[in-house]
Amino acid sequence: MQKLNFPSYSFRFKNNQNKIAVFDDLRKKFVILTPEEWVRQHTVKYLQIEKNYPQSHINVEKQLKIAGLVKRYDVVVFEPDGGIQIIVECKAPQIKITQDTFDQIARYNLSLKANYLMVTNGLEHFFCQLDYENETYIFLKELPEYKR
């Protein structure tokens, strides 16, 4: 797989019906290693190792309903009280991050109401803090670390 713009992390792999699979620590199973999954796995490790978010607060690939449509988010980080701290949208490295990507995560956030957004293709990372009062987001250099 392609080298990404994250620190080096260790992963477990296996060959599954002639396809490479990576062990997802959150889902407790091997999942097919697509380029987007490679980015998602690195993002989860980044949140846990670099930003100290507990594994128990991180959720991946769950469905949600937005305006009657079923969508699936990539990564969500919950607060201890159940609120949502961060929503992450992961794209494959060859996918350019565009305004459409931000529009997609903003639509998800209409129902989730996160404090922060992260958009990444593994090579470029964008971090935003939501300003609900002024209905905008503020770009940040990085996400805040987990505070106990």
C-alpha positions as CSV (number, residue, x, y, z in Angstrom):
1,M,0.0,0.0,0.0
2,Q,1.0,3.6,-0.6
3,K,3.0,5.5,2.0
4,L,0.7,8.1,3.7
5,N,1.4,11.4,5.5
6,F,1.0,9.8,8.9
7,P,3.6,8.5,11.4
8,S,4.4,4.8,10.9
9,Y,2.1,2.4,12.6
10,S,2.0,-1.4,12.8
11,F,-0.9,-3.4,11.4
12,R,-1.8,-7.0,11.1
13,F,-2.5,-8.4,7.6
14,K,-3.7,-11.6,6.1
15,N,-4.5,-13.0,2.7
16,N,-8.3,-13.5,2.4
17,Q,-9.5,-15.2,-0.8
18,N,-6.6,-13.6,-2.8
19,K,-7.3,-10.2,-1.3
20,I,-5.2,-8.6,1.4
21,A,-7.1,-7.8,4.6
22,V,-6.1,-5.7,7.6
23,F,-7.2,-6.3,11.2
24,D,-9.4,-3.5,12.4
25,D,-8.9,-3.2,16.2
26,L,-12.3,-1.4,16.6
27,R,-14.4,-3.8,14.6
28,K,-12.3,-6.8,16.0
29,K,-12.1,-8.4,12.5
30,F,-10.1,-8.4,9.3
31,V,-11.5,-6.1,6.6
32,I,-10.5,-6.0,2.9
33,L,-7.6,-3.5,2.5
34,T,-8.8,-0.9,0.0
35,P,-7.0,2.4,-0.4
36,E,-9.8,4.2,1.6
37,E,-9.5,1.5,4.3
38,W,-5.7,2.1,4.5
39,V,-6.4,5.8,5.2
40,R,-9.1,5.0,7.7
41,Q,-6.8,2.6,9.6
42,H,-4.1,5.2,9.8
43,T,-6.6,7.8,10.9
44,V,-7.8,5.7,13.8
45,K,-4.2,5.0,14.9
46,Y,-3.4,8.7,14.6
47,L,-6.4,9.6,16.8
48,Q,-5.4,7.0,19.4
49,I,-1.6,7.3,19.5
50,E,-1.0,11.0,18.5
51,K,-4.1,12.6,20.0
52,N,-4.7,10.1,22.9
53,Y,-8.4,9.4,22.2
54,P,-9.5,6.2,23.9
55,Q,-10.4,3.3,21.6
56,S,-13.7,3.0,23.4
57,H,-14.6,6.6,22.2
58,I,-14.0,5.8,18.5
59,N,-16.5,4.3,16.1
60,V,-16.0,3.4,12.4
61,E,-18.3,2.8,9.4
62,K,-21.7,3.2,10.9
63,Q,-24.9,4.1,9.1
64,L,-26.9,7.3,9.8
65,K,-30.0,8.8,8.3
66,I,-29.9,12.2,6.8
67,A,-33.0,13.7,5.3
68,G,-34.4,10.2,5.0
69,L,-31.3,8.9,3.2
70,V,-29.1,6.2,4.6
71,K,-25.4,7.3,4.7
72,R,-22.3,5.9,6.3
73,Y,-19.7,7.8,8.2
74,D,-16.0,6.8,8.2
75,V,-14.9,7.7,11.8
76,V,-16.6,9.4,14.7
77,V,-15.0,10.2,18.0
78,F,-17.5,10.5,20.9
79,E,-17.2,12.6,24.1
80,P,-17.6,10.8,27.4
81,D,-21.2,12.1,27.7
82,G,-22.1,10.6,24.3
83,G,-21.9,13.8,22.3
84,I,-19.7,13.9,19.2
85,Q,-16.3,15.4,19.4
86,I,-15.0,14.7,15.8
87,I,-16.3,13.4,12.5
88,V,-13.7,12.2,10.0
89,E,-14.2,11.7,6.3
90,C,-11.6,9.5,4.7
91,K,-10.9,9.3,1.0
92,A,-8.5,7.1,-1.0
93,P,-5.1,8.8,-1.6
94,Q,-5.8,9.3,-5.3
95,I,-9.1,11.2,-4.5
96,K,-8.5,15.0,-4.4
97,I,-10.1,16.8,-1.5
98,T,-12.6,19.3,-2.9
99,Q,-15.4,21.5,-1.7
100,D,-17.7,18.5,-2.4
101,T,-15.8,16.5,0.3
102,F,-16.4,19.3,2.8
103,D,-20.1,19.5,1.7
104,Q,-20.4,15.8,2.3
105,I,-19.1,15.9,5.8
106,A,-21.1,19.1,6.5
107,R,-24.3,17.2,5.6
108,Y,-23.4,14.4,8.0
109,N,-22.7,17.0,10.6
110,L,-26.2,18.5,10.3
111,S,-27.5,15.5,12.3
112,L,-24.4,14.6,14.3
113,K,-23.4,18.1,15.6
114,A,-19.7,17.5,16.1
115,N,-17.3,20.0,17.5
116,Y,-14.5,19.2,15.0
117,L,-14.3,17.9,11.4
118,M,-11.3,16.1,9.8
119,V,-11.1,15.4,6.1
120,T,-8.2,13.3,4.8
121,N,-7.0,11.3,1.8
122,G,-4.0,10.2,3.8
123,L,-1.7,12.7,2.0
124,E,-3.6,15.9,2.9
125,H,-5.4,16.5,6.2
126,F,-7.8,19.3,6.9
127,F,-9.0,20.0,10.4
128,C,-11.9,22.4,11.3
129,Q,-13.6,23.6,14.4
130,L,-17.3,24.3,14.1
131,D,-18.7,27.7,14.9
132,Y,-22.4,27.0,15.2
133,E,-23.2,30.6,16.3
134,N,-21.8,32.1,13.0
135,E,-22.6,28.9,10.9
136,T,-19.1,28.5,9.7
137,Y,-16.0,26.4,10.4
138,I,-12.5,27.6,11.4
139,F,-9.6,25.8,9.8
140,L,-7.0,24.5,12.4
141,K,-3.4,23.3,12.1
142,E,-4.4,20.1,13.9
143,L,-7.0,18.5,16.1
144,P,-7.0,19.0,19.9
145,E,-5.7,16.2,22.1
146,Y,-8.1,14.2,24.2
147,K,-8.8,15.8,27.6
148,R,-9.9,13.5,30.3
